[in-house]
Amino acid sequence: MALSEPVDLERIRTFVAVRRAARPARRAALSLALPLVVFLVLTFVAPILYLLVTAVDNPETRSVLPRTLGALETWDGASTPDEAVFAALAADLKQAKADSTAALVGKRLNYEIPGMRSKMLAASRMAAGLEAGPFRERFLEQGDIWAAPETWSVIRRNGAGLTPYYLLTALDLKQAPSGGLEGVAPDQAIFLSVLGRTLLVAGIVTGLTLILGYPVAYVLTIAPKTIAAVMMLMVLLPLWTSLLVRTTAWVVLLQSDGVINSVLMALHLTTEKVQLIFTRIGTVTAMTHIQLPFTILPIYSVMRSIQPTQLRAARSLGSGPTSAFWRIYAPQTLPGVVAGCLMTFILSLGYYITPALVGGPQDQMVSNFISVYINRDLNWGLAAALGVVLLLVTLAIYGLFLRLVGADKIKLG
């Protein structure tokens, strides 16, 4: 023990000295990386956190109807509330009329009870002129909606600061009066079909870009340098053009009197003009053209690292050309194929401009609905919920890729 203790003490001193000497380098590295970390937090992490919060945030009812929510705590939930609840509602709506917030809570409740916004505005105008009760009779005269227990159940439920309503709606579900989950009416169940359509279109585009891009990437690796340079320029050229310009070009090409229809009729391949614009075919075609470079480049990058002598060695050992390619060469390109397909699929999930300009009503994807709820309906909660669903689907697909092929198989270059 007497000998080992000085040795251990010397090791500790050496370790501390090395750590102390490395501090300036670590500080310098941290100071260099700090701007990038701050940028990523502000532009990536913070928006995602805000998206998650907005998808469950529920401040309207709690801020506008605090007295009503307090009075509803003793309500039995099965009958029309008593005079005290209506008196509290009258006081809240009178204040809401003065603060111009009745439309805010009316809009929120209108998501779950159709017509509630107009009823809330009318009730706030009535409450502003009331000085004394009875309040219950005056509200019941405004319509049966104030006598329905379901109305008060929704109001009480929305007193919580967080709500699952938007996320459930994005999955075509809703809360039953009993508190359980149930599907929405068939004529309102649209979001799962839109999500399925989005996944389908993204999958088709990914498959087409792989079928078209894999041979191009292979030819790029075996072609003479001059020809390969020209081909690479053609592959990269679309990336130097605005997405909106490329999509608009496809709108021109796919018109009934456009170039494609003119060529088809000139070659006598069709006897009449084909409907290409505002169709699924047009949407997939335009998206495939736009995404093709994103699939080609990772595959090409991996193919360049494969030694061509391997195929010659396989041929010299008796393997046929096709067998040598698929057994020796193709498996080594898997990292590039996975990276290119994953990038194309994820980018296709979020397409907005191309389906909006080239596709028809049955070709709109999740991103189009998010835009509508933000810009037209001002329903930020549902827009955020759809964004969260799309984010979770993207993460699930990415995790599935990692599980099937492994993280070490995904290479962008």
Contacts in CASP RR format, 6 or more apart in sequence:
PFRMAT RR
TARGET T0000
AUTHOR 0000-0000-0000
METHOD contacts of the structure
MODEL  1
MALSEPVDLERIRTFVAVRRAARPARRAALSLALPLVVFLVLTFVAPILY
LLVTAVDNPETRSVLPRTLGALETWDGASTPDEAVFAALAADLKQAKADS
TAALVGKRLNYEIPGMRSKMLAASRMAAGLEAGPFRERFLEQGDIWAAPE
TWSVIRRNGAGLTPYYLLTALDLKQAPSGGLEGVAPDQAIFLSVLGRTLL
VAGIVTGLTLILGYPVAYVLTIAPKTIAAVMMLMVLLPLWTSLLVRTTAW
VVLLQSDGVINSVLMALHLTTEKVQLIFTRIGTVTAMTHIQLPFTILPIY
SVMRSIQPTQLRAARSLGSGPTSAFWRIYAPQTLPGVVAGCLMTFILSLG
YYITPALVGGPQDQMVSNFISVYINRDLNWGLAAALGVVLLLVTLAIYGL
FLRLVGADKIKLG
48 391 0 8 1.000
51 384 0 8 1.000
51 387 0 8 1.000
51 388 0 8 1.000
51 391 0 8 1.000
52 384 0 8 1.000
52 388 0 8 1.000
54 380 0 8 1.000
54 381 0 8 1.000
54 384 0 8 1.000
55 166 0 8 1.000
55 167 0 8 1.000
55 381 0 8 1.000
55 384 0 8 1.000
55 385 0 8 1.000
55 387 0 8 1.000
55 388 0 8 1.000
56 162 0 8 1.000
56 163 0 8 1.000
56 164 0 8 1.000
56 166 0 8 1.000
56 167 0 8 1.000
57 161 0 8 1.000
57 162 0 8 1.000
57 163 0 8 1.000
57 381 0 8 1.000
58 108 0 8 1.000
58 158 0 8 1.000
58 159 0 8 1.000
58 160 0 8 1.000
58 161 0 8 1.000
58 162 0 8 1.000
58 163 0 8 1.000
58 165 0 8 1.000
59 161 0 8 1.000
60 104 0 8 1.000
60 105 0 8 1.000
60 106 0 8 1.000
60 107 0 8 1.000
60 108 0 8 1.000
60 158 0 8 1.000
61 69 0 8 1.000
61 105 0 8 1.000
61 108 0 8 1.000
61 109 0 8 1.000
61 155 0 8 1.000
61 158 0 8 1.000
61 159 0 8 1.000
62 69 0 8 1.000
62 158 0 8 1.000
62 159 0 8 1.000
62 160 0 8 1.000
62 161 0 8 1.000
63 101 0 8 1.000
64 92 0 8 1.000
64 96 0 8 1.000
64 101 0 8 1.000
64 102 0 8 1.000
64 104 0 8 1.000
64 105 0 8 1.000
65 89 0 8 1.000
65 92 0 8 1.000
65 93 0 8 1.000
65 96 0 8 1.000
65 105 0 8 1.000
65 155 0 8 1.000
65 159 0 8 1.000
66 92 0 8 1.000
67 88 0 8 1.000
67 89 0 8 1.000
67 91 0 8 1.000
67 92 0 8 1.000
68 85 0 8 1.000
68 88 0 8 1.000
68 89 0 8 1.000
68 92 0 8 1.000
68 155 0 8 1.000
69 155 0 8 1.000
69 156 0 8 1.000
69 159 0 8 1.000
70 88 0 8 1.000
71 81 0 8 1.000
71 84 0 8 1.000
71 85 0 8 1.000
71 87 0 8 1.000
71 88 0 8 1.000
71 89 0 8 1.000
72 81 0 8 1.000
72 85 0 8 1.000
72 152 0 8 1.000
72 155 0 8 1.000
72 156 0 8 1.000
75 81 0 8 1.000
75 85 0 8 1.000
75 152 0 8 1.000
75 156 0 8 1.000
77 149 0 8 1.000
77 152 0 8 1.000
77 153 0 8 1.000
77 156 0 8 1.000
78 149 0 8 1.000
79 149 0 8 1.000
80 140 0 8 1.000
80 146 0 8 1.000
80 147 0 8 1.000
80 148 0 8 1.000
80 149 0 8 1.000
80 152 0 8 1.000
81 136 0 8 1.000
81 152 0 8 1.000
82 136 0 8 1.000
83 133 0 8 1.000
83 134 0 8 1.000
83 135 0 8 1.000
83 136 0 8 1.000
85 152 0 8 1.000
86 135 0 8 1.000
86 136 0 8 1.000
86 138 0 8 1.000
86 139 0 8 1.000
86 146 0 8 1.000
87 133 0 8 1.000
87 135 0 8 1.000
89 123 0 8 1.000
89 127 0 8 1.000
89 135 0 8 1.000
89 139 0 8 1.000
90 127 0 8 1.000
90 130 0 8 1.000
90 133 0 8 1.000
90 135 0 8 1.000
90 138 0 8 1.000
90 139 0 8 1.000
91 127 0 8 1.000
93 102 0 8 1.000
93 120 0 8 1.000
93 123 0 8 1.000
93 124 0 8 1.000
93 127 0 8 1.000
93 128 0 8 1.000
94 124 0 8 1.000
94 127 0 8 1.000
94 128 0 8 1.000
94 129 0 8 1.000
94 130 0 8 1.000
96 102 0 8 1.000
96 105 0 8 1.000
96 124 0 8 1.000
97 124 0 8 1.000
97 125 0 8 1.000
97 127 0 8 1.000
97 128 0 8 1.000
98 128 0 8 1.000
102 120 0 8 1.000
102 121 0 8 1.000
102 123 0 8 1.000
102 124 0 8 1.000
103 117 0 8 1.000
103 120 0 8 1.000
103 121 0 8 1.000
105 120 0 8 1.000
106 116 0 8 1.000
106 117 0 8 1.000
106 119 0 8 1.000
106 120 0 8 1.000
106 121 0 8 1.000
107 117 0 8 1.000
108 158 0 8 1.000
109 116 0 8 1.000
109 117 0 8 1.000
109 120 0 8 1.000
109 154 0 8 1.000
109 155 0 8 1.000
109 158 0 8 1.000
110 116 0 8 1.000
110 117 0 8 1.000
111 165 0 8 1.000
111 169 0 8 1.000
111 379 0 8 1.000
111 382 0 8 1.000
112 154 0 8 1.000
112 158 0 8 1.000
112 165 0 8 1.000
112 174 0 8 1.000
113 145 0 8 1.000
113 150 0 8 1.000
113 151 0 8 1.000
113 154 0 8 1.000
115 145 0 8 1.000
116 145 0 8 1.000
116 151 0 8 1.000
119 142 0 8 1.000
119 143 0 8 1.000
119 145 0 8 1.000
119 146 0 8 1.000
122 142 0 8 1.000
123 139 0 8 1.000
123 142 0 8 1.000
123 146 0 8 1.000
126 138 0 8 1.000
126 139 0 8 1.000
126 142 0 8 1.000
130 138 0 8 1.000
139 146 0 8 1.000
140 146 0 8 1.000
140 147 0 8 1.000
145 151 0 8 1.000
149 177 0 8 1.000
150 177 0 8 1.000
153 177 0 8 1.000
157 163 0 8 1.000
157 175 0 8 1.000
158 165 0 8 1.000
164 175 0 8 1.000
165 174 0 8 1.000
165 175 0 8 1.000
166 381 0 8 1.000
166 382 0 8 1.000
166 384 0 8 1.000
166 385 0 8 1.000
167 385 0 8 1.000
167 388 0 8 1.000
167 389 0 8 1.000
168 174 0 8 1.000
168 175 0 8 1.000
168 181 0 8 1.000
169 184 0 8 1.000
169 191 0 8 1.000
169 382 0 8 1.000
169 385 0 8 1.000
170 191 0 8 1.000
170 382 0 8 1.000
170 385 0 8 1.000
170 386 0 8 1.000
170 387 0 8 1.000
170 388 0 8 1.000
170 389 0 8 1.000
171 191 0 8 1.000
171 192 0 8 1.000
171 389 0 8 1.000
172 183 0 8 1.000
172 184 0 8 1.000
172 188 0 8 1.000
172 189 0 8 1.000
172 190 0 8 1.000
172 191 0 8 1.000
172 192 0 8 1.000
173 181 0 8 1.000
173 182 0 8 1.000
173 183 0 8 1.000
173 184 0 8 1.000
174 181 0 8 1.000
174 182 0 8 1.000
174 183 0 8 1.000
174 184 0 8 1.000
175 181 0 8 1.000
175 182 0 8 1.000
176 182 0 8 1.000
183 189 0 8 1.000
191 369 0 8 1.000
191 386 0 8 1.000
191 389 0 8 1.000
194 364 0 8 1.000
194 365 0 8 1.000
194 366 0 8 1.000
194 369 0 8 1.000
195 366 0 8 1.000
195 389 0 8 1.000
195 390 0 8 1.000
195 393 0 8 1.000
197 362 0 8 1.000
197 363 0 8 1.000
197 365 0 8 1.000
198 349 0 8 1.000
198 350 0 8 1.000
198 365 0 8 1.000
198 366 0 8 1.000
198 367 0 8 1.000
198 390 0 8 1.000
199 349 0 8 1.000
199 393 0 8 1.000
201 280 0 8 1.000
201 283 0 8 1.000
201 284 0 8 1.000
201 287 0 8 1.000
201 348 0 8 1.000
201 351 0 8 1.000
201 355 0 8 1.000
201 363 0 8 1.000
201 365 0 8 1.000
202 345 0 8 1.000
202 348 0 8 1.000
202 349 0 8 1.000
202 351 0 8 1.000
203 345 0 8 1.000
203 348 0 8 1.000
204 284 0 8 1.000
205 284 0 8 1.000
205 287 0 8 1.000
205 288 0 8 1.000
205 291 0 8 1.000
205 344 0 8 1.000
205 345 0 8 1.000
205 348 0 8 1.000
206 291 0 8 1.000
206 295 0 8 1.000
206 341 0 8 1.000
206 344 0 8 1.000
206 345 0 8 1.000
206 348 0 8 1.000
207 341 0 8 1.000
208 284 0 8 1.000
208 288 0 8 1.000
209 288 0 8 1.000
209 291 0 8 1.000
209 292 0 8 1.000
209 294 0 8 1.000
209 295 0 8 1.000
209 296 0 8 1.000
209 341 0 8 1.000
209 344 0 8 1.000
210 295 0 8 1.000
210 337 0 8 1.000
210 341 0 8 1.000
212 288 0 8 1.000
212 292 0 8 1.000
213 292 0 8 1.000
213 295 0 8 1.000
213 296 0 8 1.000
213 299 0 8 1.000
214 299 0 8 1.000
214 333 0 8 1.000
214 337 0 8 1.000
216 231 0 8 1.000
216 235 0 8 1.000
216 296 0 8 1.000
217 296 0 8 1.000
217 299 0 8 1.000
217 300 0 8 1.000
217 303 0 8 1.000
218 303 0 8 1.000
219 231 0 8 1.000
220 228 0 8 1.000
220 231 0 8 1.000
220 232 0 8 1.000
220 235 0 8 1.000
220 296 0 8 1.000
220 300 0 8 1.000
220 303 0 8 1.000
221 228 0 8 1.000
221 300 0 8 1.000
221 303 0 8 1.000
221 304 0 8 1.000
221 306 0 8 1.000
222 308 0 8 1.000
223 231 0 8 1.000
235 292 0 8 1.000
235 293 0 8 1.000
235 296 0 8 1.000
235 297 0 8 1.000
236 293 0 8 1.000
238 246 0 8 1.000
238 289 0 8 1.000
238 290 0 8 1.000
238 292 0 8 1.000
238 293 0 8 1.000
239 293 0 8 1.000
243 290 0 8 1.000
243 353 0 8 1.000
243 354 0 8 1.000
244 353 0 8 1.000
246 286 0 8 1.000
246 289 0 8 1.000
246 290 0 8 1.000
247 286 0 8 1.000
247 290 0 8 1.000
247 353 0 8 1.000
247 354 0 8 1.000
247 357 0 8 1.000
247 358 0 8 1.000
248 357 0 8 1.000
250 282 0 8 1.000
250 285 0 8 1.000
250 286 0 8 1.000
250 289 0 8 1.000
250 354 0 8 1.000
250 358 0 8 1.000
251 277 0 8 1.000
251 357 0 8 1.000
251 358 0 8 1.000
252 258 0 8 1.000
252 259 0 8 1.000
253 259 0 8 1.000
253 260 0 8 1.000
254 260 0 8 1.000
254 276 0 8 1.000
254 277 0 8 1.000
254 282 0 8 1.000
254 285 0 8 1.000
254 286 0 8 1.000
254 358 0 8 1.000
255 261 0 8 1.000
255 276 0 8 1.000
255 277 0 8 1.000
256 273 0 8 1.000
256 275 0 8 1.000
256 276 0 8 1.000
256 277 0 8 1.000
257 273 0 8 1.000
260 276 0 8 1.000
261 270 0 8 1.000
261 273 0 8 1.000
261 274 0 8 1.000
261 276 0 8 1.000
264 270 0 8 1.000
264 274 0 8 1.000
265 271 0 8 1.000
265 272 0 8 1.000
265 273 0 8 1.000
276 282 0 8 1.000
276 285 0 8 1.000
277 358 0 8 1.000
277 359 0 8 1.000
278 358 0 8 1.000
278 359 0 8 1.000
278 360 0 8 1.000
278 363 0 8 1.000
279 359 0 8 1.000
279 360 0 8 1.000
279 363 0 8 1.000
280 359 0 8 1.000
280 362 0 8 1.000
280 363 0 8 1.000
282 358 0 8 1.000
282 359 0 8 1.000
283 354 0 8 1.000
283 355 0 8 1.000
283 358 0 8 1.000
283 359 0 8 1.000
283 360 0 8 1.000
283 363 0 8 1.000
286 354 0 8 1.000
286 358 0 8 1.000
287 348 0 8 1.000
287 351 0 8 1.000
287 354 0 8 1.000
287 355 0 8 1.000
290 354 0 8 1.000
291 344 0 8 1.000
291 347 0 8 1.000
291 348 0 8 1.000
294 340 0 8 1.000
294 343 0 8 1.000
294 344 0 8 1.000
294 347 0 8 1.000
295 340 0 8 1.000
295 341 0 8 1.000
295 343 0 8 1.000
295 344 0 8 1.000
297 340 0 8 1.000
298 336 0 8 1.000
298 337 0 8 1.000
298 339 0 8 1.000
298 340 0 8 1.000
298 343 0 8 1.000
298 411 0 8 1.000
298 412 0 8 1.000
298 413 0 8 1.000
299 333 0 8 1.000
299 336 0 8 1.000
299 337 0 8 1.000
299 340 0 8 1.000
301 336 0 8 1.000
301 411 0 8 1.000
301 412 0 8 1.000
301 413 0 8 1.000
302 332 0 8 1.000
302 333 0 8 1.000
302 335 0 8 1.000
302 336 0 8 1.000
302 337 0 8 1.000
302 339 0 8 1.000
302 411 0 8 1.000
302 413 0 8 1.000
303 333 0 8 1.000
306 329 0 8 1.000
306 332 0 8 1.000
306 333 0 8 1.000
310 328 0 8 1.000
310 329 0 8 1.000
311 324 0 8 1.000
311 325 0 8 1.000
311 328 0 8 1.000
311 329 0 8 1.000
314 320 0 8 1.000
314 323 0 8 1.000
314 324 0 8 1.000
314 327 0 8 1.000
314 328 0 8 1.000
315 321 0 8 1.000
315 324 0 8 1.000
319 327 0 8 1.000
319 328 0 8 1.000
334 405 0 8 1.000
334 409 0 8 1.000
335 408 0 8 1.000
335 409 0 8 1.000
335 410 0 8 1.000
335 411 0 8 1.000
336 410 0 8 1.000
336 411 0 8 1.000
336 412 0 8 1.000
336 413 0 8 1.000
338 401 0 8 1.000
338 405 0 8 1.000
338 409 0 8 1.000
338 410 0 8 1.000
339 410 0 8 1.000
339 411 0 8 1.000
339 412 0 8 1.000
339 413 0 8 1.000
340 412 0 8 1.000
342 397 0 8 1.000
342 398 0 8 1.000
342 401 0 8 1.000
342 410 0 8 1.000
343 412 0 8 1.000
345 397 0 8 1.000
346 394 0 8 1.000
346 397 0 8 1.000
346 398 0 8 1.000
349 365 0 8 1.000
349 366 0 8 1.000
349 390 0 8 1.000
349 393 0 8 1.000
349 394 0 8 1.000
350 365 0 8 1.000
350 366 0 8 1.000
350 367 0 8 1.000
350 390 0 8 1.000
351 365 0 8 1.000
351 367 0 8 1.000
352 365 0 8 1.000
352 367 0 8 1.000
352 368 0 8 1.000
352 371 0 8 1.000
355 363 0 8 1.000
355 364 0 8 1.000
355 365 0 8 1.000
355 367 0 8 1.000
355 368 0 8 1.000
356 364 0 8 1.000
356 368 0 8 1.000
356 371 0 8 1.000
366 386 0 8 1.000
366 387 0 8 1.000
366 389 0 8 1.000
366 390 0 8 1.000
367 390 0 8 1.000
369 383 0 8 1.000
369 386 0 8 1.000
370 383 0 8 1.000
370 386 0 8 1.000
370 387 0 8 1.000
370 390 0 8 1.000
373 379 0 8 1.000
373 380 0 8 1.000
373 381 0 8 1.000
373 382 0 8 1.000
373 383 0 8 1.000
373 386 0 8 1.000
374 380 0 8 1.000
374 383 0 8 1.000
401 410 0 8 1.000
402 410 0 8 1.000
END
